């Protein structure tokens, strides 16, 4: 899971099965998704054929959430 806020990263480390990584500032969700997937592949945490669950929430509104499941 890619996050841009270190406070959130520390909280997510408490959940079993969640592997948060800190990514830099991104301009939109699509860029954040690409950066997260590229980083996970580069670090050897996911590989071609793996099933990945991506979640997204907008901090400002707390009303915009999405969940996406994809095969790498």
N, CA, C, O and CB atoms as a CASP TS submission, in Angstrom:
PFRMAT TS
TARGET T0000
AUTHOR 0000-0000-0000
METHOD Language model
MODEL 1
PARENT N/A
ATOM      1  N   UNK     1       0.846  -1.156   0.000  1.00  0.00           N
ATOM      2  CA  UNK     1       0.000   0.000   0.000  1.00  0.00           C
ATOM      3  C   UNK     1       0.899   1.229   0.000  1.00  0.00           C
ATOM      4  O   UNK     1       1.770   1.356   0.861  1.00  0.00           O
ATOM      5  CB  UNK     1      -0.967  -0.008   1.212  1.00  0.00           C
ATOM      6  N   UNK     2       0.705   2.112  -0.929  1.00  0.00           N
ATOM      7  CA  UNK     2       1.483   3.334  -1.000  1.00  0.00           C
ATOM      8  C   UNK     2       0.750   4.469  -0.305  1.00  0.00           C
ATOM      9  O   UNK     2      -0.432   4.704  -0.559  1.00  0.00           O
ATOM     10  CB  UNK     2       1.781   3.698  -2.452  1.00  0.00           C
ATOM     11  N   UNK     3       1.444   5.161   0.557  1.00  0.00           N
ATOM     12  CA  UNK     3       0.858   6.298   1.259  1.00  0.00           C
ATOM     13  C   UNK     3       1.811   7.474   1.172  1.00  0.00           C
ATOM     14  O   UNK     3       3.019   7.289   1.027  1.00  0.00           O
ATOM     15  CB  UNK     3       0.549   5.949   2.737  1.00  0.00           C
ATOM     16  N   UNK     4       1.277   8.678   1.259  1.00  0.00           N
ATOM     17  CA  UNK     4       2.122   9.868   1.193  1.00  0.00           C
ATOM     18  C   UNK     4       2.240  10.553   2.549  1.00  0.00           C
ATOM     19  O   UNK     4       2.911  11.580   2.655  1.00  0.00           O
ATOM     20  CB  UNK     4       1.571  10.846   0.167  1.00  0.00           C
ATOM     21  N   UNK     5       1.616  10.020   3.573  1.00  0.00           N
ATOM     22  CA  UNK     5       1.641  10.614   4.910  1.00  0.00           C
ATOM     23  C   UNK     5       2.268   9.617   5.888  1.00  0.00           C
ATOM     24  O   UNK     5       1.748   8.517   6.073  1.00  0.00           O
ATOM     25  CB  UNK     5       0.200  11.017   5.372  1.00  0.00           C
ATOM     26  N   UNK     6       3.367   9.996   6.504  1.00  0.00           N
ATOM     27  CA  UNK     6       4.076   9.087   7.392  1.00  0.00           C
ATOM     28  C   UNK     6       3.251   8.682   8.616  1.00  0.00           C
ATOM     29  O   UNK     6       3.431   7.580   9.133  1.00  0.00           O
ATOM     30  CB  UNK     6       5.364   9.723   7.840  1.00  0.00           C
ATOM     31  N   UNK     7       2.356   9.543   9.088  1.00  0.00           N
ATOM     32  CA  UNK     7       1.491   9.176  10.224  1.00  0.00           C
ATOM     33  C   UNK     7       0.585   8.011   9.857  1.00  0.00           C
ATOM     34  O   UNK     7       0.388   7.094  10.654  1.00  0.00           O
ATOM     35  CB  UNK     7       0.641  10.383  10.674  1.00  0.00           C
ATOM     36  N   UNK     8       0.040   8.052   8.661  1.00  0.00           N
ATOM     37  CA  UNK     8      -0.822   6.968   8.196  1.00  0.00           C
ATOM     38  C   UNK     8       0.001   5.700   8.016  1.00  0.00           C
ATOM     39  O   UNK     8      -0.455   4.608   8.354  1.00  0.00           O
ATOM     40  CB  UNK     8      -1.527   7.353   6.873  1.00  0.00           C
ATOM     41  N   UNK     9       1.206   5.841   7.486  1.00  0.00           N
ATOM     42  CA  UNK     9       2.083   4.682   7.306  1.00  0.00           C
ATOM     43  C   UNK     9       2.326   3.961   8.625  1.00  0.00           C
ATOM     44  O   UNK     9       2.255   2.734   8.682  1.00  0.00           O
ATOM     45  CB  UNK     9       3.417   5.112   6.696  1.00  0.00           C
ATOM     46  N   UNK    10       2.609   4.706   9.678  1.00  0.00           N
ATOM     47  CA  UNK    10       2.860   4.084  10.991  1.00  0.00           C
ATOM     48  C   UNK    10       1.620   3.350  11.501  1.00  0.00           C
ATOM     49  O   UNK    10       1.738   2.270  12.079  1.00  0.00           O
ATOM     50  CB  UNK    10       3.297   5.151  12.018  1.00  0.00           C
ATOM     51  N   UNK    11       0.452   3.914  11.298  1.00  0.00           N
ATOM     52  CA  UNK    11      -0.786   3.255  11.742  1.00  0.00           C
ATOM     53  C   UNK    11      -1.054   1.979  10.957  1.00  0.00           C
ATOM     54  O   UNK    11      -1.484   0.975  11.525  1.00  0.00           O
ATOM     55  CB  UNK    11      -1.975   4.206  11.600  1.00  0.00           C
ATOM     56  N   UNK    12      -0.801   2.020   9.654  1.00  0.00           N
ATOM     57  CA  UNK    12      -1.070   0.862   8.815  1.00  0.00           C
ATOM     58  C   UNK    12      -0.150  -0.310   9.147  1.00  0.00           C
ATOM     59  O   UNK    12      -0.522  -1.461   8.920  1.00  0.00           O
ATOM     60  CB  UNK    12      -0.923   1.235   7.355  1.00  0.00           C
ATOM     61  N   UNK    13       1.019  -0.046   9.668  1.00  0.00           N
ATOM     62  CA  UNK    13       1.946  -1.124  10.038  1.00  0.00           C
ATOM     63  C   UNK    13       1.377  -2.032  11.119  1.00  0.00           C
ATOM     64  O   UNK    13       1.867  -3.144  11.317  1.00  0.00           O
ATOM     65  CB  UNK    13       3.263  -0.540  10.510  1.00  0.00           C
ATOM     66  N   UNK    14       0.352  -1.568  11.815  1.00  0.00           N
ATOM     67  CA  UNK    14      -0.257  -2.362  12.880  1.00  0.00           C
ATOM     68  C   UNK    14      -1.173  -3.465  12.347  1.00  0.00           C
ATOM     69  O   UNK    14      -1.499  -4.403  13.076  1.00  0.00           O
ATOM     70  CB  UNK    14      -1.038  -1.458  13.805  1.00  0.00           C
ATOM     71  N   UNK    15      -1.587  -3.362  11.094  1.00  0.00           N
ATOM     72  CA  UNK    15      -2.520  -4.334  10.520  1.00  0.00           C
ATOM     73  C   UNK    15      -1.779  -5.509   9.899  1.00  0.00           C
ATOM     74  O   UNK    15      -0.820  -5.327   9.149  1.00  0.00           O
ATOM     75  CB  UNK    15      -3.408  -3.666   9.471  1.00  0.00           C
ATOM     76  N   UNK    16      -2.237  -6.724  10.222  1.00  0.00           N
ATOM     77  CA  UNK    16      -1.644  -7.928   9.675  1.00  0.00           C
ATOM     78  C   UNK    16      -1.914  -7.991   8.173  1.00  0.00           C
ATOM     79  O   UNK    16      -3.035  -7.750   7.725  1.00  0.00           O
ATOM     80  CB  UNK    16      -2.194  -9.182  10.387  1.00  0.00           C
ATOM     81  N   UNK    17      -0.890  -8.313   7.412  1.00  0.00           N
ATOM     82  CA  UNK    17      -1.035  -8.477   5.973  1.00  0.00           C
ATOM     83  C   UNK    17      -0.949  -7.189   5.184  1.00  0.00           C
ATOM     84  O   UNK    17      -1.000  -7.223   3.954  1.00  0.00           O
ATOM     85  CB  UNK    17      -2.320  -9.128   5.684  1.00  0.00           C
ATOM     86  N   UNK    18      -0.820  -6.052   5.852  1.00  0.00           N
ATOM     87  CA  UNK    18      -0.704  -4.767   5.160  1.00  0.00           C
ATOM     88  C   UNK    18       0.765  -4.381   5.137  1.00  0.00           C
ATOM     89  O   UNK    18       1.426  -4.373   6.176  1.00  0.00           O
ATOM     90  CB  UNK    18      -1.571  -3.655   5.854  1.00  0.00           C
ATOM     91  N   UNK    19       1.276  -4.061   3.958  1.00  0.00           N
ATOM     92  CA  UNK    19       2.674  -3.699   3.776  1.00  0.00           C
ATOM     93  C   UNK    19       2.728  -2.269   3.228  1.00  0.00           C
ATOM     94  O   UNK    19       2.861  -2.080   2.019  1.00  0.00           O
ATOM     95  CB  UNK    19       3.403  -4.707   2.815  1.00  0.00           C
ATOM     96  N   UNK    20       2.625  -1.260   4.105  1.00  0.00           N
ATOM     97  CA  UNK    20       2.606   0.116   3.608  1.00  0.00           C
ATOM     98  C   UNK    20       3.997   0.575   3.163  1.00  0.00           C
ATOM     99  O   UNK    20       5.006   0.192   3.756  1.00  0.00           O
ATOM    100  CB  UNK    20       2.067   1.056   4.688  1.00  0.00           C
ATOM    101  N   UNK    21       4.037   1.394   2.123  1.00  0.00           N
ATOM    102  CA  UNK    21       5.286   2.012   1.686  1.00  0.00           C
ATOM    103  C   UNK    21       5.027   3.502   1.505  1.00  0.00           C
ATOM    104  O   UNK    21       3.933   3.914   1.119  1.00  0.00           O
ATOM    105  CB  UNK    21       5.820   1.361   0.358  1.00  0.00           C
ATOM    106  N   UNK    22       6.033   4.290   1.784  1.00  0.00           N
ATOM    107  CA  UNK    22       5.918   5.734   1.648  1.00  0.00           C
ATOM    108  C   UNK    22       6.297   6.128   0.231  1.00  0.00           C
ATOM    109  O   UNK    22       7.393   5.816  -0.233  1.00  0.00           O
ATOM    110  CB  UNK    22       6.809   6.466   2.682  1.00  0.00           C
ATOM    111  N   UNK    23       5.396   6.810  -0.452  1.00  0.00           N
ATOM    112  CA  UNK    23       5.685   7.309  -1.793  1.00  0.00           C
ATOM    113  C   UNK    23       5.675   8.825  -1.739  1.00  0.00           C
ATOM    114  O   UNK    23       5.085   9.421  -0.838  1.00  0.00           O
ATOM    115  CB  UNK    23       4.654   6.773  -2.841  1.00  0.00           C
ATOM    116  N   UNK    24       6.324   9.438  -2.699  1.00  0.00           N
ATOM    117  CA  UNK    24       6.380  10.895  -2.735  1.00  0.00           C
ATOM    118  C   UNK    24       5.046  11.504  -3.110  1.00  0.00           C
ATOM    119  O   UNK    24       4.065  10.796  -3.339  1.00  0.00           O
ATOM    120  CB  UNK    24       7.438  11.355  -3.706  1.00  0.00           C
ATOM    121  N   UNK    25       5.022  12.813  -3.169  1.00  0.00           N
ATOM    122  CA  UNK    25       3.802  13.505  -3.572  1.00  0.00           C
ATOM    123  C   UNK    25       3.478  13.161  -5.015  1.00  0.00           C
ATOM    124  O   UNK    25       4.359  13.141  -5.876  1.00  0.00           O
ATOM    125  CB  UNK    25       3.948  15.034  -3.395  1.00  0.00           C
ATOM    126  N   UNK    26       2.227  12.896  -5.265  1.00  0.00           N
ATOM    127  CA  UNK    26       1.758  12.597  -6.611  1.00  0.00           C
ATOM    128  C   UNK    26       0.608  13.544  -6.928  1.00  0.00           C
ATOM    129  O   UNK    26      -0.068  14.038  -6.026  1.00  0.00           O
ATOM    130  CB  UNK    26       1.315  11.100  -6.744  1.00  0.00           C
ATOM    131  N   UNK    27       0.392  13.792  -8.218  1.00  0.00           N
ATOM    132  CA  UNK    27      -0.634  14.774  -8.596  1.00  0.00           C
ATOM    133  C   UNK    27      -2.043  14.216  -8.647  1.00  0.00           C
ATOM    134  O   UNK    27      -3.012  14.963  -8.514  1.00  0.00           O
ATOM    135  CB  UNK    27      -0.304  15.354  -9.922  1.00  0.00           C
ATOM    136  N   UNK    28      -2.169  12.885  -8.841  1.00  0.00           N
ATOM    137  CA  UNK    28      -3.507  12.296  -8.892  1.00  0.00           C
ATOM    138  C   UNK    28      -3.437  10.813  -8.545  1.00  0.00           C
ATOM    139  O   UNK    28      -2.357  10.249  -8.369  1.00  0.00           O
ATOM    140  CB  UNK    28      -4.142  12.496 -10.290  1.00  0.00           C
ATOM    141  N   UNK    29      -4.612  10.194  -8.451  1.00  0.00           N
ATOM    142  CA  UNK    29      -4.698   8.792  -8.051  1.00  0.00           C
ATOM    143  C   UNK    29      -3.972   7.879  -9.026  1.00  0.00           C
ATOM    144  O   UNK    29      -3.262   6.967  -8.602  1.00  0.00           O
ATOM    145  CB  UNK    29      -6.149   8.368  -7.936  1.00  0.00           C
ATOM    146  N   UNK    30      -4.138   8.107 -10.326  1.00  0.00           N
ATOM    147  CA  UNK    30      -3.509   7.249 -11.332  1.00  0.00           C
ATOM    148  C   UNK    30      -1.986   7.258 -11.200  1.00  0.00           C
ATOM    149  O   UNK    30      -1.345   6.211 -11.291  1.00  0.00           O
ATOM    150  CB  UNK    30      -3.916   7.697 -12.741  1.00  0.00           C
ATOM    151  N   UNK    31      -1.417   8.427 -10.988  1.00  0.00           N
ATOM    152  CA  UNK    31       0.034   8.516 -10.811  1.00  0.00           C
ATOM    153  C   UNK    31       0.462   7.797  -9.523  1.00  0.00           C
ATOM    154  O   UNK    31       1.489   7.118  -9.499  1.00  0.00           O
ATOM    155  CB  UNK    31       0.487  10.001 -10.776  1.00  0.00           C
ATOM    156  N   UNK    32      -0.317   7.948  -8.474  1.00  0.00           N
ATOM    157  CA  UNK    32      -0.005   7.270  -7.221  1.00  0.00           C
ATOM    158  C   UNK    32      -0.076   5.761  -7.360  1.00  0.00           C
ATOM    159  O   UNK    32       0.746   5.038  -6.797  1.00  0.00           O
ATOM    160  CB  UNK    32      -0.947   7.727  -6.131  1.00  0.00           C
ATOM    161  N   UNK    33      -1.068   5.284  -8.115  1.00  0.00           N
ATOM    162  CA  UNK    33      -1.200   3.849  -8.356  1.00  0.00           C
ATOM    163  C   UNK    33       0.003   3.321  -9.133  1.00  0.00           C
ATOM    164  O   UNK    33       0.573   2.291  -8.774  1.00  0.00           O
ATOM    165  CB  UNK    33      -2.501   3.547  -9.119  1.00  0.00           C
ATOM    166  N   UNK    34       0.387   4.022 -10.192  1.00  0.00           N
ATOM    167  CA  UNK    34       1.548   3.597 -10.982  1.00  0.00           C
ATOM    168  C   UNK    34       2.813   3.576 -10.135  1.00  0.00           C
ATOM    169  O   UNK    34       3.581   2.615 -10.182  1.00  0.00           O
ATOM    170  CB  UNK    34       1.744   4.523 -12.187  1.00  0.00           C
ATOM    171  N   UNK    35       3.026   4.626  -9.368  1.00  0.00           N
ATOM    172  CA  UNK    35       4.224   4.719  -8.528  1.00  0.00           C
ATOM    173  C   UNK    35       4.244   3.590  -7.491  1.00  0.00           C
ATOM    174  O   UNK    35       5.288   2.983  -7.250  1.00  0.00           O
ATOM    175  CB  UNK    35       4.285   6.097  -7.821  1.00  0.00           C
ATOM    176  N   UNK    36       3.107   3.316  -6.891  1.00  0.00           N
ATOM    177  CA  UNK    36       3.022   2.248  -5.891  1.00  0.00           C
ATOM    178  C   UNK    36       3.333   0.898  -6.518  1.00  0.00           C
ATOM    179  O   UNK    36       4.155   0.146  -5.993  1.00  0.00           O
ATOM    180  CB  UNK    36       1.628   2.220  -5.244  1.00  0.00           C
ATOM    181  N   UNK    37       2.684   0.583  -7.638  1.00  0.00           N
ATOM    182  CA  UNK    37       2.921  -0.706  -8.291  1.00  0.00           C
ATOM    183  C   UNK    37       4.368  -0.850  -8.751  1.00  0.00           C
ATOM    184  O   UNK    37       4.970  -1.908  -8.570  1.00  0.00           O
ATOM    185  CB  UNK    37       1.982  -0.871  -9.482  1.00  0.00           C
ATOM    186  N   UNK    38       4.930   0.197  -9.339  1.00  0.00           N
ATOM    187  CA  UNK    38       6.328   0.146  -9.778  1.00  0.00           C
ATOM    188  C   UNK    38       7.271  -0.082  -8.606  1.00  0.00           C
ATOM    189  O   UNK    38       8.226  -0.853  -8.708  1.00  0.00           O
ATOM    190  CB  UNK    38       6.706   1.437 -10.503  1.00  0.00           C
ATOM    191  N   UNK    39       7.002   0.582  -7.506  1.00  0.00           N
ATOM    192  CA  UNK    39       7.849   0.414  -6.314  1.00  0.00           C
ATOM    193  C   UNK    39       7.743  -0.997  -5.747  1.00  0.00           C
ATOM    194  O   UNK    39       8.753  -1.583  -5.357  1.00  0.00           O
ATOM    195  CB  UNK    39       7.461   1.435  -5.236  1.00  0.00           C
ATOM    196  N   UNK    40       6.527  -1.551  -5.698  1.00  0.00           N
ATOM    197  CA  UNK    40       6.335  -2.908  -5.192  1.00  0.00           C
ATOM    198  C   UNK    40       7.034  -3.937  -6.073  1.00  0.00           C
ATOM    199  O   UNK    40       7.622  -4.893  -5.569  1.00  0.00           O
ATOM    200  CB  UNK    40       4.849  -3.229  -5.095  1.00  0.00           C
ATOM    201  N   UNK    41       6.970  -3.741  -7.386  1.00  0.00           N
ATOM    202  CA  UNK    41       7.661  -4.636  -8.312  1.00  0.00           C
ATOM    203  C   UNK    41       9.170  -4.500  -8.133  1.00  0.00           C
ATOM    204  O   UNK    41       9.880  -5.500  -8.026  1.00  0.00           O
ATOM    205  CB  UNK    41       7.257  -4.331  -9.776  1.00  0.00           C
ATOM    206  N   UNK    42       9.655  -3.271  -8.101  1.00  0.00           N
ATOM    207  CA  UNK    42      11.096  -2.999  -7.954  1.00  0.00           C
ATOM    208  C   UNK    42      11.652  -3.594  -6.663  1.00  0.00           C
ATOM    209  O   UNK    42      12.770  -4.110  -6.647  1.00  0.00           O
ATOM    210  CB  UNK    42      11.360  -1.487  -7.981  1.00  0.00           C
ATOM    211  N   UNK    43      10.876  -3.526  -5.581  1.00  0.00           N
ATOM    212  CA  UNK    43      11.322  -4.043  -4.283  1.00  0.00           C
ATOM    213  C   UNK    43      11.096  -5.552  -4.140  1.00  0.00           C
ATOM    214  O   UNK    43      11.434  -6.137  -3.111  1.00  0.00           O
ATOM    215  CB  UNK    43      10.600  -3.313  -3.162  1.00  0.00           C
ATOM    216  N   UNK    44      10.524  -6.179  -5.171  1.00  0.00           N
ATOM    217  CA  UNK    44      10.320  -7.619  -5.151  1.00  0.00           C
ATOM    218  C   UNK    44       9.155  -8.077  -4.278  1.00  0.00           C
ATOM    219  O   UNK    44       9.078  -9.251  -3.918  1.00  0.00           O
ATOM    220  CB  UNK    44      11.561  -8.280  -4.688  1.00  0.00           C
ATOM    221  N   UNK    45       8.246  -7.160  -3.935  1.00  0.00           N
ATOM    222  CA  UNK    45       7.108  -7.514  -3.094  1.00  0.00           C
ATOM    223  C   UNK    45       5.939  -8.090  -3.893  1.00  0.00           C
ATOM    224  O   UNK    45       5.118  -8.831  -3.351  1.00  0.00           O
ATOM    225  CB  UNK    45       6.646  -6.300  -2.326  1.00  0.00           C
ATOM    226  N   UNK    46       5.865  -7.750  -5.181  1.00  0.00           N
ATOM    227  CA  UNK    46       4.874  -8.347  -6.067  1.00  0.00           C
ATOM    228  C   UNK    46       5.568  -8.713  -7.380  1.00  0.00           C
ATOM    229  O   UNK    46       6.623  -8.172  -7.713  1.00  0.00           O
ATOM    230  CB  UNK    46       3.668  -7.372  -6.312  1.00  0.00           C
ATOM    231  N   UNK    47       4.961  -9.630  -8.107  1.00  0.00           N
ATOM    232  CA  UNK    47       5.521 -10.074  -9.387  1.00  0.00           C
ATOM    233  C   UNK    47       4.388 -10.267 -10.388  1.00  0.00           C
ATOM    234  O   UNK    47       3.210 -10.266 -10.030  1.00  0.00           O
ATOM    235  CB  UNK    47       6.336 -11.393  -9.217  1.00  0.00           C
ATOM    236  N   UNK    48       4.771 -10.432 -11.641  1.00  0.00           N
ATOM    237  CA  UNK    48       3.794 -10.654 -12.698  1.00  0.00           C
ATOM    238  C   UNK    48       2.910 -11.848 -12.326  1.00  0.00           C
ATOM    239  O   UNK    48       3.405 -12.904 -11.930  1.00  0.00           O
ATOM    240  CB  UNK    48       4.501 -10.889 -14.065  1.00  0.00           C
ATOM    241  N   UNK    49       1.600 -11.662 -12.462  1.00  0.00           N
ATOM    242  CA  UNK    49       0.645 -12.709 -12.141  1.00  0.00           C
ATOM    243  C   UNK    49       0.028 -12.582 -10.761  1.00  0.00           C
ATOM    244  O   UNK    49      -0.988 -13.220 -10.481  1.00  0.00           O
ATOM    245  CB  UNK    49       1.302 -14.025 -12.256  1.00  0.00           C
ATOM    246  N   UNK    50       0.628 -11.759  -9.877  1.00  0.00           N
ATOM    247  CA  UNK    50       0.080 -11.570  -8.532  1.00  0.00           C
ATOM    248  C   UNK    50      -1.232 -10.796  -8.578  1.00  0.00           C
ATOM    249  O   UNK    50      -1.436  -9.944  -9.443  1.00  0.00           O
ATOM    250  CB  UNK    50       1.091 -10.837  -7.640  1.00  0.00           C
ATOM    251  N   UNK    51      -2.111 -11.105  -7.641  1.00  0.00           N
ATOM    252  CA  UNK    51      -3.368 -10.393  -7.475  1.00  0.00           C
ATOM    253  C   UNK    51      -3.151  -9.315  -6.417  1.00  0.00           C
ATOM    254  O   UNK    51      -2.671  -9.604  -5.321  1.00  0.00           O
ATOM    255  CB  UNK    51      -4.535 -11.369  -7.073  1.00  0.00           C
ATOM    256  N   UNK    52      -3.503  -8.076  -6.744  1.00  0.00           N
ATOM    257  CA  UNK    52      -3.249  -6.936  -5.869  1.00  0.00           C
ATOM    258  C   UNK    52      -4.552  -6.195  -5.594  1.00  0.00           C
ATOM    259  O   UNK    52      -5.358  -5.983  -6.500  1.00  0.00           O
ATOM    260  CB  UNK    52      -2.205  -5.983  -6.496  1.00  0.00           C
ATOM    261  N   UNK    53      -4.752  -5.804  -4.347  1.00  0.00           N
ATOM    262  CA  UNK    53      -5.906  -5.012  -3.947  1.00  0.00           C
ATOM    263  C   UNK    53      -5.430  -3.597  -3.659  1.00  0.00           C
ATOM    264  O   UNK    53      -4.573  -3.394  -2.799  1.00  0.00           O
ATOM    265  CB  UNK    53      -6.621  -5.630  -2.704  1.00  0.00           C
ATOM    266  N   UNK    54      -5.975  -2.621  -4.368  1.00  0.00           N
ATOM    267  CA  UNK    54      -5.617  -1.218  -4.179  1.00  0.00           C
ATOM    268  C   UNK    54      -6.815  -0.482  -3.594  1.00  0.00           C
ATOM    269  O   UNK    54      -7.941  -0.632  -4.070  1.00  0.00           O
ATOM    270  CB  UNK    54      -5.163  -0.565  -5.522  1.00  0.00           C
ATOM    271  N   UNK    55      -6.565   0.310  -2.564  1.00  0.00           N
ATOM    272  CA  UNK    55      -7.631   1.128  -1.983  1.00  0.00           C
ATOM    273  C   UNK    55      -7.235   2.587  -2.098  1.00  0.00           C
ATOM    274  O   UNK    55      -6.054   2.923  -2.190  1.00  0.00           O
ATOM    275  CB  UNK    55      -7.903   0.740  -0.495  1.00  0.00           C
ATOM    276  N   UNK    56      -8.230   3.437  -2.091  1.00  0.00           N
ATOM    277  CA  UNK    56      -7.978   4.861  -2.266  1.00  0.00           C
ATOM    278  C   UNK    56      -9.041   5.648  -1.517  1.00  0.00           C
ATOM    279  O   UNK    56     -10.226   5.324  -1.585  1.00  0.00           O
ATOM    280  CB  UNK    56      -7.962   5.244  -3.767  1.00  0.00           C
ATOM    281  N   UNK    57      -8.622   6.664  -0.816  1.00  0.00           N
ATOM    282  CA  UNK    57      -9.554   7.559  -0.146  1.00  0.00           C
ATOM    283  C   UNK    57      -9.035   8.986  -0.210  1.00  0.00           C
ATOM    284  O   UNK    57      -7.834   9.223  -0.085  1.00  0.00           O
ATOM    285  CB  UNK    57      -9.773   7.129   1.315  1.00  0.00           C
ATOM    286  N   UNK    58      -9.927   9.920  -0.403  1.00  0.00           N
ATOM    287  CA  UNK    58      -9.544  11.328  -0.454  1.00  0.00           C
ATOM    288  C   UNK    58      -9.608  11.895   0.949  1.00  0.00           C
ATOM    289  O   UNK    58     -10.657  11.858   1.593  1.00  0.00           O
ATOM    290  CB  UNK    58     -10.461  12.132  -1.421  1.00  0.00           C
ATOM    291  N   UNK    59      -8.492  12.417   1.423  1.00  0.00           N
ATOM    292  CA  UNK    59      -8.385  12.908   2.798  1.00  0.00           C
ATOM    293  C   UNK    59      -9.289  14.116   3.036  1.00  0.00           C
ATOM    294  O   UNK    59      -9.865  14.254   4.115  1.00  0.00           O
ATOM    295  CB  UNK    59      -6.934  13.272   3.115  1.00  0.00           C
ATOM    296  N   UNK    60      -9.417  14.984   2.046  1.00  0.00           N
ATOM    297  CA  UNK    60     -10.164  16.230   2.237  1.00  0.00           C
ATOM    298  C   UNK    60     -11.655  16.008   2.474  1.00  0.00           C
ATOM    299  O   UNK    60     -12.268  16.723   3.267  1.00  0.00           O
ATOM    300  CB  UNK    60      -9.977  17.121   1.039  1.00  0.00           C
ATOM    301  N   UNK    61     -12.244  15.025   1.794  1.00  0.00           N
ATOM    302  CA  UNK    61     -13.699  14.871   1.869  1.00  0.00           C
ATOM    303  C   UNK    61     -14.156  13.656   2.665  1.00  0.00           C
ATOM    304  O   UNK    61     -15.265  13.647   3.200  1.00  0.00           O
ATOM    305  CB  UNK    61     -14.261  14.787   0.492  1.00  0.00           C
ATOM    306  N   UNK    62     -13.318  12.637   2.748  1.00  0.00           N
ATOM    307  CA  UNK    62     -13.659  11.369   3.395  1.00  0.00           C
ATOM    308  C   UNK    62     -14.877  10.703   2.760  1.00  0.00           C
ATOM    309  O   UNK    62     -15.405   9.738   3.313  1.00  0.00           O
ATOM    310  CB  UNK    62     -13.913  11.595   4.873  1.00  0.00           C
ATOM    311  N   UNK    63     -15.325  11.192   1.625  1.00  0.00           N
ATOM    312  CA  UNK    63     -16.478  10.617   0.961  1.00  0.00           C
ATOM    313  C   UNK    63     -16.126   9.941  -0.349  1.00  0.00           C
ATOM    314  O   UNK    63     -16.998   9.352  -0.988  1.00  0.00           O
ATOM    315  CB  UNK    63     -17.501  11.673   0.719  1.00  0.00           C
ATOM    316  N   UNK    64     -14.881  10.011  -0.763  1.00  0.00           N
ATOM    317  CA  UNK    64     -14.464   9.466  -2.046  1.00  0.00           C
ATOM    318  C   UNK    64     -13.527   8.287  -1.807  1.00  0.00           C
ATOM    319  O   UNK    64     -12.340   8.468  -1.535  1.00  0.00           O
ATOM    320  CB  UNK    64     -13.776  10.552  -2.914  1.00  0.00           C
ATOM    321  N   UNK    65     -14.072   7.082  -1.911  1.00  0.00           N
ATOM    322  CA  UNK    65     -13.289   5.872  -1.686  1.00  0.00           C
ATOM    323  C   UNK    65     -13.420   4.951  -2.891  1.00  0.00           C
ATOM    324  O   UNK    65     -14.443   4.953  -3.576  1.00  0.00           O
ATOM    325  CB  UNK    65     -13.744   5.149  -0.393  1.00  0.00           C
ATOM    326  N   UNK    66     -12.394   4.179  -3.141  1.00  0.00           N
ATOM    327  CA  UNK    66     -12.490   3.153  -4.166  1.00  0.00           C
ATOM    328  C   UNK    66     -11.637   1.963  -3.787  1.00  0.00           C
ATOM    329  O   UNK    66     -10.657   2.092  -3.053  1.00  0.00           O
ATOM    330  CB  UNK    66     -12.069   3.702  -5.529  1.00  0.00           C
ATOM    331  N   UNK    67     -12.014   0.819  -4.287  1.00  0.00           N
ATOM    332  CA  UNK    67     -11.251  -0.417  -4.115  1.00  0.00           C
ATOM    333  C   UNK    67     -11.104  -1.017  -5.501  1.00  0.00           C
ATOM    334  O   UNK    67     -12.074  -1.140  -6.249  1.00  0.00           O
ATOM    335  CB  UNK    67     -11.956  -1.426  -3.107  1.00  0.00           C
ATOM    336  N   UNK    68      -9.878  -1.387  -5.830  1.00  0.00           N
ATOM    337  CA  UNK    68      -9.616  -1.951  -7.145  1.00  0.00           C
ATOM    338  C   UNK    68      -8.786  -3.213  -6.991  1.00  0.00           C
ATOM    339  O   UNK    68      -7.782  -3.221  -6.277  1.00  0.00           O
ATOM    340  CB  UNK    68      -8.898  -0.929  -8.055  1.00  0.00           C
ATOM    341  N   UNK    69      -9.199  -4.263  -7.651  1.00  0.00           N
ATOM    342  CA  UNK    69      -8.453  -5.523  -7.634  1.00  0.00           C
ATOM    343  C   UNK    69      -7.916  -5.733  -9.047  1.00  0.00           C
ATOM    344  O   UNK    69      -8.665  -5.677 -10.022  1.00  0.00           O
ATOM    345  CB  UNK    69      -9.361  -6.744  -7.164  1.00  0.00           C
ATOM    346  N   UNK    70      -6.613  -5.975  -9.144  1.00  0.00           N
ATOM    347  CA  UNK    70      -6.033  -6.205 -10.459  1.00  0.00           C
ATOM    348  C   UNK    70      -4.927  -7.251 -10.407  1.00  0.00           C
ATOM    349  O   UNK    70      -4.307  -7.474  -9.368  1.00  0.00           O
ATOM    350  CB  UNK    70      -5.492  -4.905 -11.029  1.00  0.00           C
ATOM    351  N   UNK    71      -4.702  -7.867 -11.520  1.00  0.00           N
ATOM    352  CA  UNK    71      -3.616  -8.835 -11.650  1.00  0.00           C
ATOM    353  C   UNK    71      -2.453  -8.122 -12.331  1.00  0.00           C
ATOM    354  O   UNK    71      -2.619  -7.503 -13.381  1.00  0.00           O
ATOM    355  CB  UNK    71      -4.067 -10.114 -12.463  1.00  0.00           C
ATOM    356  N   UNK    72      -1.282  -8.216 -11.724  1.00  0.00           N
ATOM    357  CA  UNK    72      -0.088  -7.530 -12.230  1.00  0.00           C
ATOM    358  C   UNK    72       0.382  -8.221 -13.487  1.00  0.00           C
ATOM    359  O   UNK    72       1.376  -7.808 -14.083  1.00  0.00           O
ATOM    360  CB  UNK    72       1.042  -7.504 -11.171  1.00  0.00           C
TER
END
